[in-house]
Amino acid sequence: MSTSPAIWRNRLRSNSFMKSIYKMVKSTALVALILTFPSILNAQYIDTKWTVTGYFGELWFAEEEEILGKQQEFFKGWANGVFYSCDYAGQSATYNAYTLKEFLGNKEFELVNQDKAFSKVFAANGLLNENAKIFVHRITCNGEKVVDRKVLYPFITVDGSSKAFYVYEGAIITLTFDE
């Protein structure tokens, strides 16, 4: 069974045409991923040094001077600070994303949100944009032993903001990072 040279040329042309289409689609997908990826990273960013700048509510046992101006830092599997530490001992972090309305109406934060505490804190920090995403992080450290296990929850960040919030005792602690 012989094949003429003209048939082979046509097959090569169509094959190279398909290869060029494949390369074009692959390049377009890569560019789209690169353009999208930074916004994904910035949305729930926590790996930085946060400084406690204030609080709303009551500190039940802690003294104000033990918290204000202190820092909380996260970097990959390491954390150290006023509320939580983990020295590369199995730290992991997850989060849930909410709209502002979903977050303020979430029953999980109802006790903390008595008298609309989060609404007041978000308003005082200029964070009442209905389109912003609220990220509620759960940061855990496995530790060497069971007694070493720790959880920092809820650590709350807002899309496009350098502010974070942490519910501690009877207060909502405000933290800020330098941009």
VOFIVEX-98448 format. One record per residue (C-alpha): x, y, z. Coordinates in steps of 0.2 Angstrom, whole numbers, plus 5000, padded with zeros to 4 digits. Each point is the difference from the previous one (the first is absolute). Example, Ala and Ser with C-alpha at 12.3 -4.5 7.8 and 13.67 -1.06 7.14 Angstrom:
VOFIVEX-98448
506249785039;500650174997;
//
This chain:
VOFIVEX-98448
500050005000;500950154994;499650185005;500350154988;501150145005;498650124999;499049915013;501550005012;500250194997;498150035004;500149895016;501650105006;499150174996;498549955010;501049935014;501150165001;498450104999;499349905015;501650035009;500050194998;498250005006;500549905015;501450125004;498950154998;498749935012;501349955012;500850175000;498350095002;499649895015;501750035008;499850194998;498349995008;500749905014;501450135003;498850145000;498849925012;501249925012;500550165009;498250055004;499849825007;501550025011;499650175007;498249965004;500449905015;501850055004;500649975018;501949974999;500750165006;500350095017;498450075007;499950135014;498650025012;499350174998;498450005011;498549905006;498150025002;499249925014;500649935017;501749925004;499549885014;501749955007;501350074989;500650185003;500050134986;501950025001;500349824998;499150004983;500150184992;501550034989;500549815001;500349904984;499449844993;501049934985;499749864988;501249934987;499649844991;500149865014;500650125014;499150125011;500450115015;499150135009;498850065014;498649884996;500849844992;501749924997;500549854989;501849964997;499949904983;499049875010;498749954987;499150174998;498550014987;498850134996;498349994992;498650134997;498250034995;499550154989;498550105003;499150154993;499850145013;498249965002;500349825002;501450035013;499050125010;498549885000;501049845004;499349925016;501849945004;500550185004;498350055008;500650005018;501550104996;498950114989;498850065014;499550184998;500749984982;501850015006;500849944983;498950134991;500750135011;501849944998;499949994981;499250174999;501350085011;501349924988;499150054984;499649824996;498250004996;500249984981;498649874995;501149934986;501549965011;500449825005;500249965019;501249865003;499949905017;501649915002;500349855012;501849985003;500649845009;501649935007;500249825003;501550015012;501249865005;498749925012;498150025002;500250125014;500950124988;498650014988;499350184998;498750094989;499850184996;498250034995;499250104993;501350114992;499150114988;500650104985;499150104988;500450014981;501050154995;500450055018;501550005011;499049975015;499649835010;498949965014;500149875014;498749965013;500949995017;499149995016;498550124999;500850114987;500450024981;501850034998;500550114986;501749964991;500950094986;501449964989;501150134990;499749994982;
//
